[in-house]
Each structure stands twice: as structure tokens, then as C-alpha cells.
Amino acid sequence: MHIAFVTPESPYGDAAACGVAAYLRALIPAICDAGHQVTVFAKANEKRDFLAEDGRVCLHHFRLPSLHWYSSKIPVVRRLAPLPWRQLEWSREFYRRVARVAAHDKIDVIESTETGSLYLARIAPLVIRLHGSELTFRKHSGTPLDWSVKWNDALEARACRRAYAVTSPSRSQAEEIIARRRWPADSIKIIPNPISARLFKAAGEFHRNGNRERIVLYTGRLAPVKGIETLLTAARLVHEKDPSVRFVLAGPWQMPQAPEAYGLRLSEISANGIQWVGPQNRSDLIEWYKRAELFVMPSHFESFGISVVEALAFGLPVVATDVSGLKEAVGTNPATSFVSKGNAREMSEAIIAAISGIKTEPAEAHRSIQNFSAVRVAEQTIKLYESVLRNSTNAN
């Protein structure tokens, strides 16, 4: 099969990428290993066509239009237009780019996110992978919903109705979308997010020598929906009781105010023992997983929580909020402690208890997350693509 991935975050543009890009960076090599052709169409800061994965993946990087950004600066209009406008202009540009390639190199299946996918089903059978909508993020972080968000959600629902299949990394996310959009109960296929083969291999080979630094690690976007303000407060409470504990936050800054407003500067350790180290490439993340003593995930919402699974693979105990996606992915793992979301004191107490508790052996933890290997996830994904291709052929 010739599979095209359409994404607003390139898996080969930034080694420290999170979210959609990290998912694709883990999945695509396994799909190539299974003998399939892959083309990626991705939003980037530059226009560039190149090859990746030893020439097995064709990349098309390009800028997407940004007129919607200007509408966000106009009073009243910013509550109505930016997000649906972005959906329309990005969908048009993605369609134009993919159609140009498909005209001379037939594409069998397209996988896209909710964003930018309105017209792609005109080119080839479309699979939409749910990565989390703006409405969902705002709802779970307590941010007001304006008409821009609601209309954008309606456009995302329209794109999904045009797709041959919709997938989600967790049943909890699928059930929320199904209930909100009043879809049939079986309308979303559950396929977990994968761990990259490189990280999976590193975790399997890793053995702790008994010397752990007193580091509490967080990896991922630093955004309101990730519960970062709760984490910062919990870190201060832990520091008051045990100043030897250091919190390391690894990921891109996406909070409403600059880091300095929270007492943070890049790579410096704050007065409360917090060190924001910025986005990290895969090699650096592996080293942080090895050095840390505990992993924390304070999210208000997670569709899955791959970084928690990665931490468990390295034998780290985890303190996480009791949101559905996280509990579904790792709820049976004995190394995970769950706390109420938004409760900084409960989180700080759980961190103090966990950092001094019984540690998980990496080999044992590695066995517990076998189902999230890139090879297994790729097998499920390819099986779905084959089904979509058969159904589309029969329909025609």
C-alpha cells in the first residue's frame, strides 16, 4: 500500500516534537518495515521535499496559510472565526498538496488528524486519527468555550463523517466523542499509541545500578490542559518538605504567560527546585528517564499518555491524575499512583510517598507495556488500512 500521513506537526522536522509528531515518528518506521510505501505531508517553517528513514519515506514540508491568526487579533471576531477559519484554509492547502502528488503517484489510504482533513476523502479513502480537539482541551482545563471552538468542532465532526474510519488511542476518548456527537457505539476503532522502537529497545537494555538522582520528571507539552500550574504548586509543597528533590520539566512551553511569570528560566533551577529544560530530543529524553527517580503526569485530560508508558518501561514509579485516558492505559500497573486532578496537595503527598517507596524493576515494567510496541501497533493499523481499502473498492 501507499499510505499518506497528513499532519500539522512534522515527525521529521523537530527531534524534540511531541503529540502527533511523536506518534508518527514511532509508527512510520514500523509501517515501512512491513513493506509499505509512506509519504508525509506536514506543516513546517520551510518548503522542502526530502527523504527519511533511509530513503523509505518521502517528506513534503510546506507552510500553511495563517490568515486565521489575524482574525484572532480582532475583538469580537476572535470569539467567532479563528479556529473554523484555520480548519477551512488548512484543509484547502492540505488537499491541494496531496492531490498534486496523488495525480502522478496513486495513494491508497490517507491518515490525518481532525485538523485540515475536510477535503482529503476526495483523493483517497481517509482514516482520521483523533489526537484531541480544542473543544476537548478547553472543556477539561476549565477554559470557556466560545463560538469559534464550537464551530470548529462541528467542522471536525463533518470531516470525520467523510472518513472511512476514525481511530482513537483510548476507549475513554472514543466514548466521549461518540456521546458528544451522538454516533453509533462502534464508530471509532481503538488503537493505542506506540512507543518508538529506539526507546523501547533502550528501556529493555537498561538496568539501574542502585544510584538514582532525586529527580521527579515530567515530559510533554507545558500547557494548561496538562495541569502544569497544579504541578508547579505541588513542586513547591514538596520542596518545602524535602529540598533535595528536583523537578525536571522537559517539553515546549505553551502556557498563557512566559516562564518568568512562574519563576522559571530555561535550564536554571528555580527557588522551588524546578528546572525547565525545554524540548528534548529522543536521546536526551532517554537519559532523563534513566536519571529520574519518579515520573509525574498532572494532566486534566489525556487521550492516552504515552510518556507515562515510556516512564514505566524504564522502571519509574508514576504519580498521575485519575483521568480516564491514563487510567485506561496503565491503571493496572502497580507502579502507578493516581491522584485527583487539580489537587496540588494530594499530588505532593503522593510524590513524597512514591519517591521513597518500593521501586519497579525495569525488566518487569518493560514486559507490562509490550502491547504498546511500535511493531504491534503498526500491525493493528495496517490491518485497519487494508479493511478500509477493501471497503472503498467494494463501494466503488
LOKOLMI-554625 format. One record per residue (C-alpha): residue in three letters; x, y, z. Coordinates in nm, 2 decimals. Example, Ala and Ser with C-alpha at 12.3 -4.5 7.8 and 13.67 -1.06 7.14 Angstrom:
residues 2
R  residuo       x       y       z
R      ALA    1.23   -0.45    0.78
R      SER    1.37   -0.11    0.71
This chain:
residues 396
R  residuo       x       y       z
R      MET    0.00    0.00    0.00
R      HIS    0.09    0.36   -0.05
R      ILE    0.00    0.54    0.28
R      ALA    0.00    0.92    0.31
R      PHE    0.01    1.09    0.65
R      VAL   -0.12    1.45    0.67
R      THR   -0.02    1.63    0.98
R      PRO    0.01    1.98    1.13
R      GLU    0.33    1.86    1.31
R      SER    0.61    1.70    1.12
R      PRO    0.76    1.38    1.26
R      TYR    1.09    1.46    1.09
R      GLY    1.11    1.84    1.14
R      ASP    1.20    1.86    1.51
R      ALA    1.37    1.58    1.70
R      ALA    1.21    1.71    2.02
R      ALA    0.85    1.71    1.89
R      CYS    0.56    1.59    2.10
R      GLY    0.20    1.48    2.03
R      VAL    0.11    1.40    1.67
R      ALA    0.47    1.42    1.55
R      ALA    0.59    1.18    1.82
R      TYR    0.31    0.93    1.74
R      LEU    0.41    0.93    1.37
R      ARG    0.78    0.91    1.44
R      ALA    0.72    0.59    1.63
R      LEU    0.47    0.44    1.39
R      ILE    0.61    0.52    1.05
R      PRO    0.93    0.31    1.07
R      ALA    0.73    0.00    1.17
R      ILE    0.50    0.06    0.87
R      CYS    0.80    0.09    0.64
R      ASP    0.95   -0.23    0.79
R      ALA    0.62   -0.41    0.70
R      GLY    0.69   -0.32    0.33
R      HIS    0.46   -0.03    0.27
R      GLN    0.53    0.30    0.09
R      VAL    0.49    0.61    0.31
R      THR    0.45    0.98    0.21
R      VAL    0.42    1.25    0.47
R      PHE    0.26    1.60    0.41
R      ALA    0.34    1.82    0.70
R      LYS    0.32    2.18    0.82
R      ALA    0.67    2.32    0.87
R      ASN    0.85    2.65    0.88
R      GLU    1.01    2.59    0.54
R      LYS    0.92    2.45    0.20
R      ARG    1.13    2.14    0.15
R      ASP    1.09    1.80   -0.01
R      PHE    1.33    1.52    0.12
R      LEU    1.36    1.16    0.21
R      ALA    1.38    1.00    0.56
R      GLU    1.42    0.65    0.71
R      ASP    1.70    0.55    0.47
R      GLY    1.50    0.68    0.17
R      ARG    1.18    0.49    0.25
R      VAL    0.97    0.79    0.35
R      CYS    0.90    1.09    0.12
R      LEU    0.85    1.41    0.31
R      HIS    0.68    1.72    0.18
R      HIS    0.73    2.02    0.42
R      PHE    0.55    2.35    0.35
R      ARG    0.40    2.65    0.52
R      LEU    0.03    2.66    0.58
R      PRO   -0.17    2.98    0.54
R      SER   -0.22    3.19    0.85
R      LEU   -0.50    3.44    0.78
R      HIS   -0.69    3.29    1.07
R      TRP   -0.42    3.43    1.31
R      TYR   -0.50    3.78    1.21
R      SER   -0.87    3.73    1.29
R      SER   -0.77    3.63    1.64
R      LYS   -0.65    3.98    1.70
R      ILE   -0.98    4.15    1.62
R      PRO   -1.22    4.20    1.91
R      VAL   -1.55    4.01    1.87
R      VAL   -1.42    3.83    1.56
R      ARG   -1.17    3.64    1.77
R      ARG   -1.45    3.47    1.95
R      LEU   -1.62    3.36    1.63
R      ALA   -1.37    3.30    1.34
R      PRO   -1.01    3.19    1.41
R      LEU   -1.05    2.81    1.46
R      PRO   -1.31    2.74    1.19
R      TRP   -1.12    2.97    0.95
R      ARG   -0.80    2.78    1.02
R      GLN   -0.98    2.45    0.96
R      LEU   -1.10    2.57    0.62
R      GLU   -0.78    2.73    0.50
R      TRP   -0.56    2.44    0.62
R      SER   -0.79    2.18    0.47
R      ARG   -0.78    2.36    0.13
R      GLU   -0.40    2.37    0.14
R      PHE   -0.35    2.01    0.25
R      TYR   -0.59    1.90   -0.02
R      ARG   -0.40    2.09   -0.29
R      ARG   -0.06    1.95   -0.18
R      VAL   -0.18    1.59   -0.15
R      ALA   -0.38    1.60   -0.48
R      ARG   -0.08    1.72   -0.67
R      VAL    0.13    1.41   -0.56
R      ALA   -0.17    1.17   -0.60
R      ALA   -0.21    1.28   -0.96
R      HIS    0.11    1.10   -1.06
R      ASP    0.16    0.86   -0.77
R      LYS   -0.16    0.68   -0.66
R      ILE   -0.23    0.70   -0.28
R      ASP   -0.42    0.40   -0.14
R      VAL   -0.50    0.54    0.21
R      ILE   -0.47    0.87    0.38
R      GLU   -0.44    0.92    0.76
R      SER   -0.49    1.26    0.90
R      THR   -0.57    1.44    1.23
R      GLU   -0.90    1.62    1.29
R      THR   -0.74    1.94    1.17
R      GLY   -0.71    2.01    0.80
R      SER   -0.89    1.70    0.68
R      LEU   -1.21    1.83    0.53
R      TYR   -1.14    1.75    0.17
R      LEU   -0.89    1.47    0.18
R      ALA   -1.16    1.20    0.13
R      ARG   -1.19    1.32   -0.23
R      ILE   -0.84    1.19   -0.30
R      ALA   -0.83    0.85   -0.13
R      PRO   -1.00    0.66    0.15
R      LEU   -0.95    0.86    0.46
R      VAL   -0.87    0.75    0.82
R      ILE   -0.89    1.02    1.09
R      ARG   -0.68    0.97    1.40
R      LEU   -0.82    1.16    1.70
R      HIS   -0.55    1.34    1.88
R      GLY   -0.77    1.57    2.09
R      SER   -0.98    1.87    1.97
R      GLU   -0.96    2.22    2.10
R      LEU   -1.31    2.18    2.25
R      THR   -1.20    1.88    2.45
R      PHE   -0.88    2.05    2.57
R      ARG   -1.08    2.36    2.68
R      LYS   -1.35    2.16    2.84
R      HIS   -1.12    1.96    3.06
R      SER   -0.90    2.26    3.15
R      GLY   -1.19    2.47    3.25
R      THR   -1.13    2.73    2.97
R      PRO   -1.45    2.90    2.84
R      LEU   -1.59    2.77    2.51
R      ASP   -1.67    3.04    2.25
R      TRP   -1.83    3.01    1.91
R      SER   -1.50    2.97    1.74
R      VAL   -1.44    2.65    1.93
R      LYS   -1.79    2.52    1.88
R      TRP   -1.80    2.58    1.50
R      ASN   -1.45    2.43    1.47
R      ASP   -1.58    2.12    1.65
R      ALA   -1.87    2.10    1.40
R      LEU   -1.62    2.11    1.11
R      GLU   -1.41    1.84    1.27
R      ALA   -1.73    1.62    1.31
R      ARG   -1.81    1.68    0.94
R      ALA   -1.46    1.57    0.83
R      CYS   -1.50    1.25    1.04
R      ARG   -1.83    1.17    0.88
R      ARG   -1.65    1.18    0.54
R      ALA   -1.38    0.93    0.66
R      TYR   -1.39    0.56    0.61
R      ALA   -1.27    0.50    0.96
R      VAL   -1.19    0.70    1.28
R      THR   -0.94    0.58    1.53
R      SER   -0.86    0.68    1.89
R      PRO   -0.58    0.58    2.13
R      SER   -0.82    0.51    2.41
R      ARG   -1.18    0.39    2.47
R      SER   -1.25    0.68    2.71
R      GLN   -1.17    0.94    2.44
R      ALA   -1.37    0.75    2.19
R      GLU   -1.67    0.72    2.42
R      GLU   -1.66    1.10    2.50
R      ILE   -1.66    1.18    2.12
R      ILE   -1.93    0.93    2.05
R      ALA   -2.16    1.07    2.32
R      ARG   -2.10    1.43    2.22
R      ARG   -2.16    1.37    1.85
R      ARG   -2.43    1.10    1.90
R      TRP   -2.25    0.85    1.68
R      PRO   -2.31    0.47    1.69
R      ALA   -2.13    0.29    1.97
R      ASP   -1.89    0.11    1.74
R      SER   -1.80    0.41    1.51
R      ILE   -1.44    0.46    1.65
R      LYS   -1.17    0.19    1.63
R      ILE   -0.93    0.18    1.94
R      ILE   -0.56    0.15    1.85
R      PRO   -0.31    0.25    2.13
R      ASN   -0.03    0.49    2.07
R      PRO    0.31    0.33    2.02
R      ILE    0.64    0.36    2.19
R      SER    0.92    0.43    1.95
R      ALA    1.14    0.13    1.87
R      ARG    1.45    0.31    1.98
R      LEU    1.31    0.40    2.32
R      PHE    1.16    0.05    2.36
R      LYS    1.50   -0.11    2.29
R      ALA    1.68    0.13    2.53
R      ALA    1.43    0.06    2.81
R      GLY    1.47   -0.32    2.76
R      GLU    1.85   -0.30    2.78
R      PHE    1.86   -0.06    3.08
R      HIS    1.95   -0.18    3.43
R      ARG    1.97    0.06    3.72
R      ASN    2.28    0.04    3.93
R      GLY    2.10    0.15    4.25
R      ASN    2.21    0.51    4.23
R      ARG    1.92    0.73    4.14
R      GLU    1.91    1.11    4.14
R      ARG    1.62    1.26    4.34
R      ILE    1.46    1.39    4.02
R      VAL    1.08    1.40    3.96
R      LEU    1.04    1.41    3.58
R      TYR    0.77    1.54    3.36
R      THR    0.79    1.52    2.98
R      GLY    0.54    1.66    2.73
R      ARG    0.38    2.00    2.64
R      LEU    0.37    2.25    2.91
R      ALA    0.01    2.37    2.86
R      PRO   -0.29    2.44    3.08
R      VAL   -0.47    2.12    2.99
R      LYS   -0.16    1.93    3.11
R      GLY   -0.21    2.06    3.47
R      ILE    0.12    2.25    3.48
R      GLU    0.00    2.50    3.73
R      THR   -0.10    2.22    3.97
R      LEU    0.24    2.06    3.92
R      LEU    0.43    2.38    3.99
R      THR    0.23    2.42    4.32
R      ALA    0.29    2.06    4.41
R      ALA    0.66    2.10    4.34
R      ARG    0.67    2.40    4.58
R      LEU    0.50    2.19    4.85
R      VAL    0.74    1.90    4.80
R      HIS    1.04    2.14    4.81
R      GLU    0.92    2.28    5.15
R      LYS    0.93    1.93    5.30
R      ASP    1.23    1.79    5.11
R      PRO    1.46    2.05    4.94
R      SER    1.68    1.76    4.79
R      VAL    1.41    1.68    4.54
R      ARG    1.44    1.84    4.20
R      PHE    1.16    1.87    3.94
R      VAL    1.27    1.85    3.58
R      LEU    1.01    1.96    3.32
R      ALA    1.10    1.86    2.96
R      GLY    0.89    2.00    2.68
R      PRO    0.78    2.30    2.48
R      TRP    0.64    2.60    2.67
R      GLN    0.27    2.66    2.58
R      MET    0.14    2.83    2.90
R      PRO   -0.05    3.16    2.88
R      GLN    0.23    3.35    3.04
R      ALA    0.61    3.35    2.99
R      PRO    0.82    3.11    3.21
R      GLU    0.95    3.41    3.41
R      ALA    0.59    3.47    3.53
R      TYR    0.61    3.13    3.70
R      GLY    0.96    3.19    3.84
R      LEU    1.13    2.98    3.57
R      ARG    1.42    3.04    3.33
R      LEU    1.54    2.79    3.08
R      SER    1.78    2.53    3.23
R      GLU    1.80    2.71    3.56
R      ILE    1.68    2.56    3.89
R      SER    1.42    2.78    4.05
R      ALA    1.39    2.87    4.42
R      ASN    1.13    2.59    4.44
R      GLY    1.37    2.33    4.29
R      ILE    1.21    2.33    3.95
R      GLN    1.42    2.31    3.63
R      TRP    1.25    2.36    3.29
R      VAL    1.49    2.22    3.03
R      GLY    1.28    2.29    2.72
R      PRO    1.21    2.04    2.44
R      GLN    1.44    1.74    2.44
R      ASN    1.54    1.51    2.15
R      ARG    1.49    1.13    2.19
R      SER    1.84    1.07    2.31
R      ASP    1.81    1.33    2.59
R      LEU    1.47    1.20    2.69
R      ILE    1.61    0.85    2.73
R      GLU    1.88    0.99    2.96
R      TRP    1.63    1.17    3.17
R      TYR    1.42    0.86    3.21
R      LYS    1.74    0.68    3.33
R      ARG    1.84    0.95    3.57
R      ALA    1.50    1.02    3.73
R      GLU    1.36    0.85    4.04
R      LEU    0.99    0.93    3.98
R      PHE    0.77    1.04    3.69
R      VAL    0.47    1.27    3.73
R      MET    0.17    1.34    3.50
R      PRO   -0.06    1.61    3.63
R      SER   -0.29    1.63    3.32
R      HIS   -0.66    1.74    3.33
R      PHE   -0.71    1.54    3.01
R      GLU   -0.51    1.27    2.83
R      SER   -0.63    1.07    2.53
R      PHE   -0.37    0.81    2.61
R      GLY   -0.05    0.94    2.79
R      ILE    0.24    0.78    2.60
R      SER    0.51    0.95    2.82
R      VAL    0.37    0.76    3.12
R      VAL    0.40    0.43    2.94
R      GLU    0.76    0.53    2.84
R      ALA    0.85    0.61    3.20
R      LEU    0.71    0.27    3.32
R      ALA    0.92    0.10    3.06
R      PHE    1.23    0.24    3.23
R      GLY    1.11    0.11    3.57
R      LEU    1.00    0.45    3.71
R      PRO    0.72    0.47    3.96
R      VAL    0.45    0.72    3.84
R      VAL    0.22    0.96    4.01
R      ALA   -0.06    1.06    3.77
R      THR   -0.40    1.22    3.78
R      ASP   -0.70    0.99    3.76
R      VAL   -0.82    1.10    3.42
R      SER   -0.97    0.83    3.20
R      GLY   -0.70    0.80    2.93
R      LEU   -0.42    0.75    3.18
R      LYS   -0.61    0.50    3.39
R      GLU   -0.71    0.30    3.08
R      ALA   -0.35    0.28    2.95
R      VAL   -0.17    0.20    3.28
R      GLY   -0.43    0.16    3.55
R      THR   -0.34   -0.20    3.63
R      ASN    0.03   -0.13    3.67
R      PRO    0.13   -0.15    4.04
R      ALA    0.40    0.12    3.99
R      THR    0.13    0.39    3.93
R      SER   -0.04    0.60    4.19
R      PHE   -0.34    0.81    4.10
R      VAL   -0.45    1.14    4.25
R      SER   -0.73    1.38    4.19
R      LYS   -0.67    1.62    3.90
R      GLY   -0.61    1.98    4.01
R      ASN   -0.53    1.88    4.37
R      ALA   -0.17    2.00    4.43
R      ARG   -0.15    1.90    4.79
R      GLU   -0.27    1.54    4.72
R      MET   -0.02    1.53    4.44
R      SER    0.27    1.65    4.66
R      GLU    0.19    1.39    4.93
R      ALA    0.18    1.11    4.67
R      ILE    0.51    1.22    4.52
R      ILE    0.68    1.23    4.86
R      ALA    0.54    0.88    4.94
R      ALA    0.63    0.74    4.60
R      ILE    0.99    0.87    4.58
R      SER    1.08    0.69    4.90
R      GLY    0.87    0.37    4.82
R      ILE    0.94    0.04    4.65
R      LYS    1.09    0.08    4.31
R      THR    0.99   -0.12    4.00
R      GLU    1.24   -0.33    3.82
R      PRO    1.28   -0.21    3.45
R      ALA    1.26   -0.57    3.31
R      GLU    0.92   -0.63    3.49
R      ALA    0.78   -0.29    3.38
R      HIS    0.91   -0.35    3.02
R      ARG    0.71   -0.67    3.00
R      SER    0.40   -0.49    3.11
R      ILE    0.39   -0.25    2.82
R      GLN    0.46   -0.49    2.53
R      ASN    0.13   -0.41    2.37
R      PHE    0.25   -0.06    2.30
R      SER    0.55   -0.16    2.09
R      ALA    0.56    0.01    1.75
R      VAL    0.55   -0.33    1.58
R      ARG    0.23   -0.44    1.74
R      VAL    0.06   -0.10    1.69
R      ALA    0.17   -0.09    1.33
R      GLU    0.02   -0.44    1.27
R      GLN   -0.32   -0.32    1.40
R      THR   -0.30    0.00    1.20
R      ILE   -0.21   -0.18    0.87
R      LYS   -0.49   -0.43    0.93
R      LEU   -0.73   -0.13    0.95
R      TYR   -0.59    0.03    0.64
R      GLU   -0.64   -0.30    0.45
R      SER   -1.00   -0.32    0.56
R      VAL   -1.06    0.05    0.46
R      LEU   -0.91   -0.02    0.12
R      ARG   -1.12   -0.33    0.06
R      ASN   -1.44   -0.14    0.17
R      SER   -1.37    0.15   -0.05
R      THR   -1.30   -0.08   -0.35
R      ASN   -1.63   -0.26   -0.29
R      ALA   -1.82    0.07   -0.26
R      ASN   -1.69    0.18   -0.60
